[in-house]
Amino acid sequence: MNGAQDLGGQHGMGPVAPEKDEPYFHAEWEKRALGVTLSCGAFGAWTIDESRHARESLPPATYLSASYYEIWTRALETLLKRHGFVSAAELAAGQMLERGAEPKRILKADMVPAVLAKGGPCDRPVSDPPAFTVGEQVRTKNFNPETHTRLPRYARAKTGIIEAVQGSFVFPDDNAHGKGENPQWIYTVVFDGPEIWGEGADPTLTVSIDAWESYLERA
């Protein structure tokens, strides 16, 4: 979806200023925010793609004024309410008022190292061969969905070259909305600077994205 989270290539937001020797956490509460988010994700009630969509669905003014982990916690509130684990009244009160939904599983302290080491692999087999090959020229589709997508705005309706076929993976645009995993092939597509930024862009620069097959068509 188009929103405050999709700012790549957009003007007016100021330069990117990386923090030198940036710490993993800037405050103690951020550690807890990460832990609570991962623990709730282990409930098995939503997918990583639904959680991403919950974050990007925050009002733009909220999203742009919030810190990284504040965005996580605000989105987590949405997910917990949506799936019946808490109510708006409970969030306002800061305590349980009634019994909510039962999680499919509980992440306990002794399970954390193994669960984090395992990760959440999203590669899946597909029956059809890749539609595109390395070296082939392709064009990304031009669309502006109200739902989740991993094709950023700056890379839509652009022509590039297939650099690699990465394998087949869960299609997030469907998985974020309960439509199933529907895996597709993913391709690394390379664009030159002028194609992305237009006239006056440095022609020696390139931008690469990983694009699901349904984002692409032959140029």
Residue pairs with C-beta under 8 A, 6 or more apart in sequence:
1 53
1 56
1 57
1 145
1 146
1 147
1 148
1 149
2 144
2 153
3 56
3 57
3 60
3 63
4 56
4 58
4 60
4 63
4 64
5 55
5 56
5 63
6 56
6 152
6 153
7 13
8 152
8 153
8 154
8 155
9 152
9 153
9 154
9 196
9 197
10 153
10 154
25 31
25 34
25 69
26 67
29 69
30 67
30 68
30 69
33 69
33 70
33 72
33 73
34 69
34 72
36 73
36 76
37 51
37 72
37 73
37 76
38 107
38 116
39 107
40 76
40 79
40 80
40 85
41 48
41 51
42 103
42 105
42 106
42 107
42 115
43 83
43 85
43 103
43 104
43 105
43 106
44 103
44 104
44 105
45 79
45 83
45 85
45 101
45 103
45 104
46 79
46 82
46 83
47 175
47 176
48 120
48 122
49 148
49 170
49 172
49 175
49 176
50 79
50 175
50 176
50 177
50 178
51 75
51 76
51 79
52 148
52 172
52 176
53 147
53 148
53 176
53 177
54 75
54 76
54 78
54 79
54 82
55 63
55 71
55 72
55 74
55 75
56 63
56 148
57 75
57 78
58 66
58 71
58 74
58 75
62 74
63 71
66 74
77 86
77 91
80 86
81 87
81 88
81 91
83 101
84 100
84 101
85 100
85 101
85 103
86 96
86 100
87 97
87 98
87 100
89 97
90 96
90 97
90 98
90 100
107 115
122 169
122 170
123 167
123 168
123 169
123 183
124 168
124 169
124 170
124 181
124 183
125 168
125 183
126 168
126 183
126 184
126 185
130 165
130 185
130 187
130 213
131 185
131 213
131 216
132 138
132 162
132 165
132 185
132 187
132 213
132 216
132 218
133 162
133 165
134 162
134 163
134 164
134 165
135 161
135 162
136 161
136 162
136 218
137 159
137 160
137 161
137 162
137 218
137 219
138 159
138 160
138 161
138 162
138 187
138 189
138 216
138 217
138 218
138 219
139 157
139 158
139 159
139 160
139 216
139 217
139 218
139 219
140 151
140 155
140 156
140 157
140 158
140 160
140 189
140 211
140 215
140 216
141 151
141 156
141 157
141 214
141 215
141 216
141 217
142 156
142 157
143 149
143 151
143 156
144 153
145 173
147 173
147 176
147 177
148 172
148 173
148 176
148 177
149 172
149 173
150 172
150 173
150 212
151 209
151 211
151 212
151 215
152 209
154 196
155 189
155 191
155 196
155 207
155 209
155 211
158 191
158 195
158 196
159 191
159 195
159 219
160 189
160 190
160 191
160 192
160 195
161 189
161 190
162 187
162 188
162 189
163 187
163 188
163 189
163 190
163 208
164 187
164 188
165 185
165 186
165 187
166 185
166 186
166 187
166 188
166 210
167 185
167 186
168 183
168 184
168 185
168 186
169 183
169 184
169 186
169 212
170 181
170 182
170 183
171 181
171 182
171 183
171 184
171 212
171 214
172 212
173 212
173 214
174 180
174 181
174 182
175 181
175 182
184 212
184 213
184 214
185 212
185 213
186 210
186 211
186 212
186 213
187 210
187 211
187 213
187 216
188 208
188 209
188 210
188 211
189 208
189 209
189 210
189 211
189 216
190 206
190 207
190 208
191 206
191 207
191 208
191 209
192 203
192 205
192 206
193 201
193 202
193 203
193 204
193 205
193 206
193 207
194 200
194 201
194 203
196 207
